[in-house]
Amino acid sequence: MRSLIIDDEPGNIATLEHLLKNNCKNVEVLGSALNAREALTLIRNLRPDLLFLDIQMPDQSGFDLLRQFNRCDFEIIFVTAYDQYGIQAIKFSAIDYLLKPVQIEDVRSAVEKVQKKIDQKKDNLLLANLLEYLKDKENKNKHKLALATSRETLFVSPDKIVRCESSNAYTVFFFNDQEKLTVSRPIYEYEELLTDYGFIRCHQSHLVNKNYIRSWRKEDGGYLLLEDGSNIPVSRGKRDSVFEKLTRL
């Protein structure tokens, strides 16, 4: 895989290049850039298969760089320090990322995933979804959440999701067309991703779209009655916060 490393810190570039050289023999580093302007020129001239891309850079961020492409003919592994908005956007589209300081096993794992995508020669729908998210981040009605299973990746508007239910390390999604989908990621990750879309964590095992709540029933310790007839418990520790969010409906 012909790759570029884009990071505003030369030391980070040198470290990652060393890790790739010694641990990922299927990756060839064509060059590096310290900012988005340099990166744009390199990408257009060298047409890489893979970018290792930092988010936070001076003048223009890694996301600003991506906004300059209508279509990305390359894969991306983000390499970044923790950034709340950045990680949110990446997770929303199920894109791979590495947190600094990068670890050898994490690099190997991310590179292996990218290699499989390239070998399968599939269109990068995950990256296309991320670009749509970045270009119109304020228009939440257009956002699609990437839900990956072993067989497929489903792109779903959050407003189509009625609720999520935890099942050990898995999360079951229930949709407004009565369909459901099980994803191998824990529910707390989706709480983080969906809170801004009107979802309420009312119980350790339940995350509910408030737009589908019909009423709060007080019997049996309290539960939420949803439009689809589901009864969802409200834990004692979350009653006050749930009530506060519901009164802002």
SEFITOR-91605 format. One line per 10 residues: their letters; for each residue x negated, z, y negated of N, C-alpha, C. Coordinates in nm, 2 decimals, decimal comma, padded with zeros to 4 digits. Atoms other than C-alpha are relative to their C-alpha. Layout:
BEGIN
a) X/Z/Y/X/Z/Y/X/Z/Y | ...
***
This chain:
BEGIN
mrsliiddep) -00,08/00,00/00,12/00,00/00,00/00,00/-00,09/00,00/-00,12 | 00,08/00,01/00,12/-00,15/-00,11/-00,33/00,07/00,09/-00,10 | -00,06/-00,10/00,08/-00,10/00,18/-00,57/-00,07/00,02/-00,14 | 00,06/-00,04/00,13/-00,15/00,30/-00,93/00,03/00,15/-00,02 | -00,02/-00,14/00,04/-00,19/00,66/-01,05/00,01/00,00/-00,15 | -00,03/00,00/00,14/-00,04/00,73/-01,39/00,02/00,15/-00,04 | 00,00/-00,14/00,03/-00,12/01,07/-01,54/-00,08/00,02/-00,13 | 00,08/-00,02/00,12/-00,24/01,19/-01,88/-00,12/00,09/00,01 | 00,12/-00,08/-00,02/-00,50/01,42/-01,73/-00,09/-00,07/00,10 | 00,10/00,06/-00,09/-00,81/01,25/-01,59/-00,04/00,08/00,12
gniatlehll) 00,03/-00,09/-00,12/-00,88/01,55/-01,36/00,10/-00,02/00,10 | -00,11/00,01/-00,10/-00,54/01,51/-01,20/-00,01/-00,13/00,08 | 00,02/00,13/-00,06/-00,61/01,14/-01,14/-00,11/00,01/00,11 | 00,12/00,00/-00,09/-00,95/01,21/-00,98/00,04/00,08/00,13 | -00,04/-00,09/-00,11/-00,80/01,49/-00,76/00,09/-00,08/00,10 | -00,09/00,07/-00,08/-00,52/01,27/-00,63/-00,06/-00,12/00,07 | 00,07/00,11/-00,05/-00,74/00,97/-00,58/-00,09/00,05/00,12 | 00,08/-00,06/-00,11/-00,97/01,19/-00,37/00,08/00,03/00,12 | -00,09/-00,04/-00,11/-00,68/01,32/-00,16/00,04/-00,13/00,08 | -00,05/00,12/-00,06/-00,55/00,97/-00,10/-00,11/-00,07/00,09
knncknvevl) 00,12/00,07/-00,06/-00,90/00,83/-00,01/-00,03/00,06/00,14 | 00,04/-00,07/-00,12/-00,96/01,10/00,25/00,11/00,03/00,10 | -00,11/-00,04/-00,08/-00,61/01,15/00,39/00,10/-00,11/00,02 | -00,11/00,11/-00,01/-00,40/00,83/00,34/-00,07/-00,14/00,00 | 00,08/00,12/-00,01/-00,60/00,53/00,47/00,08/-00,12/-00,03 | -00,09/00,12/00,03/-00,30/00,30/00,42/00,03/-00,02/-00,15 | -00,02/00,01/00,15/-00,31/00,36/00,04/-00,13/-00,05/-00,07 | 00,11/00,05/00,08/-00,54/00,15/-00,18/00,03/00,03/-00,15 | -00,02/-00,03/00,14/-00,57/00,28/-00,54/-00,06/-00,12/-00,08 | 00,04/00,12/00,08/-00,59/-00,03/-00,77/-00,06/00,04/-00,13
gsalnareal) 00,04/-00,05/00,14/-00,64/00,17/-01,09/00,08/00,11/-00,04 | -00,08/-00,12/00,05/-00,50/00,44/-01,31/00,02/-00,03/-00,15 | -00,03/00,01/00,15/-00,35/00,48/-01,66/00,02/00,14/-00,05 | -00,01/-00,13/00,07/-00,35/00,78/-01,90/00,13/00,01/-00,08 | -00,12/00,00/00,08/-00,03/00,68/-02,08/00,09/-00,11/00,05 | -00,10/00,10/-00,04/00,29/00,47/-02,04/-00,04/-00,14/-00,05 | 00,03/00,14/00,06/00,16/00,18/-02,26/-00,11/-00,06/00,10 | 00,10/00,06/-00,09/-00,15/00,13/-02,04/00,06/-00,03/00,14 | -00,06/00,01/-00,13/00,06/00,18/-01,73/00,09/-00,13/00,01 | -00,09/00,12/00,00/00,31/-00,10/-01,83/-00,08/-00,12/00,02
tlirnlrpdl) 00,08/00,12/-00,01/00,03/-00,35/-01,87/-00,06/-00,01/00,15 | 00,06/00,00/-00,13/-00,13/-00,25/-01,53/00,11/-00,05/00,10 | -00,11/00,03/-00,09/00,21/-00,27/-01,35/00,03/-00,15/00,00 | -00,04/00,14/00,02/00,29/-00,62/-01,49/-00,11/-00,09/00,05 | 00,11/00,08/-00,04/-00,06/-00,75/-01,41/-00,03/00,01/00,15 | 00,05/-00,03/-00,14/-00,13/-00,59/-01,07/00,12/00,00/00,10 | -00,12/00,00/-00,08/00,23/-00,57/-00,93/-00,02/00,09/00,13 | 00,02/-00,09/-00,11/00,17/-00,26/-00,72/00,12/00,02/00,10 | -00,11/-00,04/-00,10/00,37/-00,14/-00,41/00,05/00,14/-00,04 | -00,03/-00,14/00,02/00,36/00,22/-00,52/-00,06/00,06/-00,13
lfldiqmpdq) 00,06/-00,07/00,11/00,32/00,43/-00,83/00,00/00,15/00,03 | 00,01/-00,15/00,01/00,21/00,80/-00,84/00,02/00,03/-00,15 | -00,04/00,00/00,14/00,38/00,88/-01,17/00,03/00,14/-00,05 | -00,02/-00,13/00,07/00,36/01,19/-01,39/00,12/-00,02/-00,09 | -00,12/00,00/00,09/00,68/01,27/-01,60/-00,05/00,02/-00,14 | 00,03/-00,04/00,14/00,54/01,45/-01,90/-00,14/-00,05/-00,04 | 00,12/00,06/00,06/00,29/01,24/-02,09/00,02/-00,01/-00,15 | -00,01/00,02/00,15/00,22/01,21/-02,47/00,06/-00,13/-00,04 | -00,06/00,12/00,05/00,42/00,96/-02,67/00,12/-00,05/00,08 | -00,11/00,05/-00,09/00,62/00,82/-02,38/-00,02/00,07/00,14
sgfdllrqfn) 00,00/-00,06/-00,13/00,72/01,00/-02,06/00,00/-00,10/00,11 | -00,01/00,09/-00,11/00,72/00,86/-01,71/00,14/-00,06/00,01 | -00,13/00,06/00,01/01,09/00,81/-01,75/00,02/-00,10/-00,10 | 00,00/00,11/00,10/01,04/00,62/-02,07/-00,06/-00,13/00,05 | 00,07/00,12/-00,06/00,81/00,39/-01,88/00,10/-00,07/00,09 | -00,10/00,06/-00,10/01,08/00,33/-01,61/00,11/-00,07/-00,07 | -00,11/00,06/00,07/01,34/00,25/-01,87/-00,03/-00,14/-00,05 | 00,04/00,13/00,04/01,14/-00,06/-01,96/00,02/-00,11/00,11 | -00,02/00,10/-00,12/01,22/-00,22/-01,62/00,15/-00,01/00,03 | -00,13/00,02/-00,05/01,55/-00,37/-01,54/00,01/00,01/00,15
rcdfeiifvt) 00,01/-00,02/-00,14/01,45/-00,37/-01,18/-00,14/00,04/00,04 | 00,13/-00,05/-00,05/01,17/-00,19/-01,00/-00,04/-00,06/00,13 | 00,04/00,06/-00,13/00,99/-00,39/-00,73/-00,11/00,08/00,06 | 00,10/-00,09/-00,05/00,78/-00,09/-00,64/00,06/00,14/00,04 | -00,04/-00,14/-00,03/00,82/00,26/-00,49/-00,07/00,09/-00,09 | 00,05/-00,10/00,09/00,76/00,58/-00,68/-00,01/00,13/00,07 | 00,01/-00,14/-00,03/00,63/00,92/-00,59/-00,04/00,07/-00,13 | 00,03/-00,07/00,12/00,65/01,15/-00,89/-00,09/00,11/00,03 | 00,10/-00,11/-00,01/00,36/01,39/-00,94/00,01/00,08/-00,13 | -00,04/-00,06/00,13/00,46/01,65/-01,19/-00,01/00,15/00,01
aydqygiqai) -00,02/-00,14/00,01/00,45/02,01/-01,30/00,15/00,02/-00,02 | -00,14/-00,02/00,00/00,79/02,17/-01,29/00,06/-00,03/-00,14 | -00,08/00,04/00,12/01,03/02,02/-01,55/00,14/00,00/00,04 | -00,13/-00,02/-00,04/01,39/02,12/-01,53/00,08/-00,13/00,00 | -00,07/00,12/00,00/01,54/01,80/-01,64/-00,05/-00,11/00,09 | 00,06/00,09/-00,09/01,29/01,59/-01,46/00,03/00,01/00,14 | -00,03/-00,02/-00,14/01,33/01,75/-01,13/00,15/-00,02/00,03 | -00,14/00,02/-00,02/01,71/01,75/-01,17/00,03/-00,15/00,02 | -00,03/00,14/-00,01/01,71/01,37/-01,23/-00,06/-00,06/00,13 | 00,06/00,05/-00,13/01,47/01,31/-00,93/00,08/00,04/00,12
kfsaidyllk) -00,08/-00,04/-00,12/01,67/01,52/-00,69/00,14/-00,06/00,00 | -00,14/00,06/00,00/02,00/01,37/-00,80/00,00/-00,14/00,07 | 00,01/00,13/-00,07/01,87/01,03/-00,67/-00,08/00,01/00,13 | 00,07/-00,02/-00,13/01,69/01,18/-00,37/-00,14/-00,07/00,00 | 00,13/00,06/00,01/01,35/01,05/-00,49/-00,11/00,10/00,04 | 00,11/-00,10/-00,04/01,03/01,20/-00,35/-00,08/00,04/-00,12 | 00,09/-00,05/00,11/00,81/01,41/-00,58/-00,09/00,11/00,06 | 00,10/-00,10/-00,03/00,50/01,63/-00,56/-00,02/00,09/-00,12 | 00,02/-00,10/00,11/00,46/01,95/-00,76/-00,15/00,02/-00,01 | 00,14/-00,03/00,03/00,12/02,01/-00,92/-00,02/00,15/00,02
pvqiedvrsa) 00,11/00,08/-00,06/-00,12/02,13/-00,79/00,04/-00,06/00,13 | -00,05/00,07/-00,12/-00,06/01,88/-00,51/-00,07/00,05/00,12 | 00,06/-00,04/-00,13/-00,11/01,98/-00,15/-00,01/-00,12/00,10 | 00,03/00,11/-00,09/-00,26/01,76/00,12/00,12/-00,04/00,09 | -00,11/00,03/-00,09/00,03/01,78/00,36/00,12/-00,06/-00,07 | -00,11/00,06/00,07/00,29/01,71/00,09/-00,03/-00,15/-00,04 | 00,04/00,14/00,03/00,09/01,39/-00,01/00,02/-00,08/00,12 | -00,02/00,07/-00,12/00,08/01,28/00,35/00,14/-00,03/00,03 | -00,14/00,01/-00,03/00,45/01,34/00,40/00,07/-00,11/-00,09 | -00,06/00,10/00,10/00,55/01,15/00,08/-00,04/-00,14/00,03
vekvqkkidq) 00,05/00,13/-00,03/00,33/00,86/00,16/00,06/-00,06/00,12 | -00,06/00,05/-00,12/00,46/00,83/00,51/00,14/-00,05/-00,02 | -00,14/00,04/00,03/00,82/00,81/00,38/00,00/-00,13/-00,07 | 00,00/00,12/00,07/00,73/00,54/00,14/-00,04/-00,12/00,09 | 00,04/00,11/-00,10/00,55/00,34/00,41/00,11/-00,05/00,08 | -00,12/00,04/-00,08/00,86/00,35/00,62/00,10/-00,09/-00,08 | -00,09/00,08/00,09/01,07/00,22/00,33/-00,05/-00,14/-00,01 | 00,06/00,14/00,02/00,83/-00,07/00,27/00,00/-00,08/00,13 | -00,01/00,07/-00,13/00,81/-00,15/00,64/00,13/-00,05/00,03 | -00,13/00,04/-00,03/01,18/-00,17/00,66/00,05/-00,10/-00,10
kkdnlllanl) -00,03/00,11/00,11/01,19/-00,40/00,35/00,14/00,02/-00,05 | -00,13/-00,02/00,06/01,50/-00,24/00,21/-00,01/00,00/-00,15 | 00,00/-00,01/00,14/01,60/-00,27/-00,15/00,00/00,15/-00,04 | 00,02/-00,14/00,04/01,51/00,05/-00,34/00,13/00,05/-00,07 | -00,13/-00,04/00,07/01,87/00,17/-00,41/-00,02/00,14/-00,06 | 00,02/-00,14/00,06/01,75/00,53/-00,47/-00,06/-00,02/-00,14 | 00,07/00,02/00,13/01,52/00,41/-00,75/00,10/-00,07/-00,10 | -00,10/00,07/00,09/01,80/00,18/-00,89/00,10/00,10/-00,05 | -00,09/-00,10/00,04/02,03/00,48/-00,90/-00,06/00,09/-00,10 | 00,07/-00,08/00,09/01,77/00,69/-01,08/-00,01/-00,07/-00,14
leylkdkenk) 00,00/00,08/00,13/01,73/00,41/-01,35/00,13/00,01/-00,07 | -00,13/-00,01/00,07/02,10/00,41/-01,41/00,03/00,14/-00,06 | -00,01/-00,14/00,04/02,09/00,79/-01,44/-00,07/00,02/-00,13 | 00,09/-00,01/00,12/01,81/00,77/-01,70/00,05/-00,07/-00,12 | -00,04/00,09/00,11/01,95/00,49/-01,90/00,13/00,05/-00,07 | -00,13/-00,05/00,06/02,29/00,66/-01,95/00,03/00,14/00,04 | 00,00/-00,14/-00,05/02,22/01,03/-01,89/00,11/00,08/-00,05 | -00,10/-00,07/00,06/02,49/01,15/-02,12/00,14/-00,03/00,05 | -00,13/00,05/-00,06/02,77/00,95/-01,95/00,01/00,04/00,14 | 00,00/-00,06/-00,13/02,83/01,17/-01,65/00,10/-00,08/00,09
nkhklalats) -00,09/00,07/-00,09/03,12/00,95/-01,53/-00,06/-00,11/00,07 | 00,07/00,11/-00,06/02,87/00,68/-01,44/-00,10/00,05/00,11 | 00,11/-00,05/-00,09/02,63/00,91/-01,24/00,05/00,00/00,14 | -00,03/00,00/-00,15/02,61/00,88/-00,86/-00,10/00,09/00,06 | 00,08/-00,09/-00,07/02,48/01,15/-00,64/-00,04/-00,06/00,13 | 00,05/00,05/-00,13/02,26/01,03/-00,35/00,01/00,10/00,11 | -00,02/-00,09/-00,12/02,36/01,19/-00,02/-00,06/-00,07/00,12 | 00,07/00,07/-00,11/02,11/01,10/00,25/00,03/00,07/00,14 | -00,01/-00,04/-00,13/02,19/01,13/00,62/-00,11/-00,07/00,09 | 00,10/00,07/-00,09/01,98/01,01/00,92/00,04/-00,15/00,02
retlfvspdk) -00,04/00,14/-00,02/02,19/00,69/00,93/00,01/-00,08/-00,13 | -00,03/00,08/00,13/02,26/00,60/00,56/-00,02/00,10/-00,12 | 00,00/-00,08/00,13/02,24/00,71/00,20/00,13/-00,04/-00,07 | -00,13/00,02/00,07/02,58/00,74/00,03/-00,01/00,03/-00,14 | 00,00/-00,02/00,15/02,61/00,71/-00,35/00,14/00,04/-00,04 | -00,13/-00,06/00,03/02,90/00,93/-00,47/00,01/00,05/-00,14 | -00,03/-00,06/00,13/03,05/01,00/-00,80/00,04/00,15/00,02 | -00,03/-00,14/-00,02/03,06/01,38/-00,84/00,15/00,03/-00,01 | -00,14/-00,03/00,01/03,43/01,36/-00,94/00,08/-00,04/00,12 | -00,06/00,03/-00,13/03,51/01,23/-00,59/-00,02/00,11/00,10
ivrcessnay) 00,03/-00,11/-00,09/03,38/01,55/-00,44/00,09/00,11/-00,03 | -00,09/-00,11/00,02/03,64/01,82/-00,39/-00,07/00,13/00,02 | 00,07/-00,13/-00,02/03,41/02,09/-00,25/-00,12/-00,03/00,10 | 00,11/00,00/-00,09/03,09/02,16/-00,06/00,00/00,14/00,08 | 00,00/-00,12/-00,08/03,06/02,41/00,23/-00,13/00,01/00,08 | 00,13/-00,02/-00,07/02,74/02,56/00,37/00,02/00,02/00,15 | 00,00/-00,01/-00,15/02,67/02,53/00,74/-00,15/00,02/00,04 | 00,15/-00,04/-00,02/02,33/02,71/00,79/-00,08/-00,08/-00,10 | 00,09/00,08/00,09/02,07/02,47/00,65/00,06/-00,13/-00,04 | -00,07/00,13/00,03/02,33/02,19/00,62/00,11/00,03/-00,11
tvfffndqek) -00,11/-00,01/00,10/02,59/02,12/00,35/00,10/-00,11/00,04 | -00,11/00,09/-00,03/02,93/01,96/00,43/00,07/-00,04/-00,13 | -00,07/00,05/00,12/03,08/01,75/00,15/00,14/-00,05/00,04 | -00,14/00,04/-00,02/03,46/01,71/00,14/00,05/-00,08/-00,12 | -00,03/00,09/00,10/03,59/01,41/-00,06/00,15/-00,01/-00,02 | -00,14/00,00/00,03/03,92/01,34/-00,23/00,08/-00,11/00,08 | -00,07/00,10/-00,09/04,00/01,06/00,02/00,01/00,06/00,15 | -00,01/-00,08/-00,13/04,00/01,33/00,31/-00,12/-00,03/00,09 | 00,12/00,02/-00,07/03,66/01,20/00,43/-00,10/00,12/-00,02 | 00,11/-00,10/00,02/03,36/01,44/00,48/-00,13/-00,05/00,05
ltvsrpiyey) 00,13/00,04/-00,03/02,99/01,41/00,52/-00,09/00,12/00,01 | 00,09/-00,12/-00,02/02,72/01,65/00,65/-00,14/-00,05/-00,04 | 00,13/00,04/00,05/02,38/01,64/00,47/-00,10/00,12/00,04 | 00,09/-00,11/-00,04/02,07/01,83/00,59/-00,08/00,06/-00,11 | 00,06/-00,07/00,11/02,00/02,01/00,27/00,09/00,12/-00,03 | -00,08/-00,13/00,02/02,11/02,37/00,18/00,09/-00,01/-00,13 | -00,10/00,01/00,10/02,40/02,42/-00,05/-00,05/00,05/-00,14 | 00,05/-00,04/00,13/02,20/02,60/-00,32/-00,06/-00,11/-00,08 | 00,05/00,12/00,08/02,03/02,27/-00,41/00,11/-00,07/-00,07 | -00,11/00,07/00,06/02,36/02,11/-00,47/00,07/00,08/-00,11
eelltdygfi) -00,05/-00,08/00,11/02,48/02,40/-00,68/-00,08/-00,03/-00,13 | 00,09/00,03/00,11/02,18/02,33/-00,91/00,03/-00,14/-00,06 | -00,02/00,13/00,04/02,26/01,96/-00,92/00,14/-00,03/-00,06 | -00,14/00,03/00,04/02,64/01,98/-00,97/00,06/00,10/-00,10 | -00,06/-00,09/00,10/02,69/02,27/-01,21/00,04/-00,07/-00,12 | -00,03/00,07/00,13/02,69/02,04/-01,51/00,12/-00,10/00,02 | -00,11/00,10/-00,03/02,96/01,83/-01,34/00,13/00,08/00,03 | -00,12/-00,08/-00,01/03,22/02,12/-01,33/00,01/00,07/00,14 | -00,01/-00,06/-00,13/03,13/02,27/-00,99/-00,03/00,15/-00,02 | 00,01/-00,15/00,01/03,16/02,65/-00,94/-00,04/00,05/00,14
rchqshlvnk) 00,04/-00,06/-00,12/02,98/02,85/-00,68/00,08/00,13/00,01 | -00,09/-00,12/-00,01/03,26/03,10/-00,58/-00,03/00,09/00,12 | 00,03/-00,07/-00,12/03,11/03,22/-00,26/-00,14/-00,05/00,06 | 00,13/00,03/-00,05/02,77/03,22/-00,07/00,01/-00,14/00,08 | -00,01/00,12/-00,08/02,91/02,93/00,15/00,08/-00,11/-00,07 | -00,09/00,09/00,06/03,13/02,75/-00,10/-00,03/-00,04/-00,14 | 00,01/00,06/00,13/03,09/02,52/-00,40/00,12/-00,09/-00,03 | -00,13/00,07/00,02/03,41/02,39/-00,56/00,00/-00,07/-00,13 | -00,02/00,08/00,12/03,49/02,12/-00,81/00,12/00,06/-00,07 | -00,11/-00,07/00,06/03,71/02,30/-01,06/00,12/-00,09/-00,04
nyirswrked) -00,11/00,09/00,03/03,91/01,99/-01,13/00,10/-00,01/00,12 | -00,09/00,00/-00,12/04,06/02,03/-00,78/00,06/00,13/00,03 | -00,05/-00,14/-00,03/04,16/02,40/-00,81/00,14/00,00/-00,05 | -00,14/-00,01/00,04/04,54/02,45/-00,81/00,03/00,14/-00,05 | -00,03/-00,14/00,04/04,55/02,83/-00,84/-00,10/00,09/00,06 | 00,07/-00,12/-00,06/04,37/03,16/-00,78/00,10/00,09/00,05 | -00,09/-00,09/-00,07/04,56/03,36/-00,53/-00,06/00,13/00,02 | 00,06/-00,13/00,00/04,51/03,73/-00,55/00,01/00,08/00,13 | -00,01/-00,07/-00,12/04,61/03,83/-00,20/-00,12/-00,02/00,09 | 00,11/00,01/-00,10/04,36/03,88/00,09/-00,13/00,00/-00,07
ggyllledgs) 00,13/-00,01/00,07/04,08/03,97/-00,15/-00,02/-00,10/-00,10 | 00,02/00,10/00,10/04,13/03,67/-00,36/-00,06/-00,13/00,05 | 00,05/00,13/-00,05/04,09/03,30/-00,29/00,05/-00,11/-00,09 | -00,04/00,11/00,08/04,11/02,96/-00,46/00,08/-00,10/00,09 | -00,08/00,10/-00,07/04,39/02,72/-00,35/-00,03/-00,13/-00,06 | 00,04/00,13/00,06/04,28/02,36/-00,39/00,11/-00,10/00,02 | -00,10/00,11/00,00/04,48/02,04/-00,44/00,02/-00,05/00,14 | -00,01/00,05/-00,13/04,41/01,94/-00,08/00,05/00,10/00,10 | -00,06/-00,11/-00,08/04,56/02,27/00,05/-00,11/00,09/00,06 | 00,10/-00,09/-00,05/04,22/02,43/00,13/00,01/00,14/-00,07
nipvsrgkrd) 00,01/-00,14/00,06/04,19/02,81/00,08/-00,15/00,04/00,00 | 00,14/-00,02/00,01/03,84/02,89/-00,05/-00,02/00,15/-00,05 | 00,02/-00,14/00,04/03,73/03,26/-00,06/-00,08/00,01/-00,13 | 00,08/-00,04/00,12/03,59/03,42/-00,38/-00,06/00,13/00,03 | 00,07/-00,12/-00,04/03,33/03,67/-00,31/00,01/00,11/-00,12 | -00,02/-00,11/00,10/03,35/04,01/-00,49/-00,10/-00,01/-00,11 | 00,10/00,01/00,10/03,02/03,96/-00,67/00,01/-00,12/-00,09 | -00,02/00,12/00,08/03,13/03,62/-00,81/00,13/00,00/-00,08 | -00,13/00,01/00,06/03,48/03,71/-00,93/00,00/-00,01/-00,15 | 00,01/00,01/00,15/03,39/03,77/-01,29/-00,04/-00,13/-00,05
svfekltrl) 00,05/00,13/00,05/03,19/03,46/-01,33/00,09/-00,12/00,03 | -00,09/00,11/-00,04/03,44/03,24/-01,15/00,12/00,01/-00,10 | -00,11/-00,01/00,09/03,72/03,38/-01,37/-00,03/-00,05/-00,14 | 00,05/00,04/00,13/03,52/03,32/-01,68/00,00/-00,16/-00,01 | 00,01/00,15/00,00/03,46/02,95/-01,58/00,14/-00,06/00,01 | -00,13/00,06/-00,02/03,82/02,89/-01,48/00,08/00,02/-00,13 | -00,07/-00,02/00,13/03,95/03,03/-01,82/-00,05/-00,10/-00,10 | 00,05/00,10/00,10/03,74/02,76/-01,99/00,05/-00,14/00,05 | -00,04/00,13/-00,05/03,92/02,48/-01,79/00,07/-00,08/-00,12
***
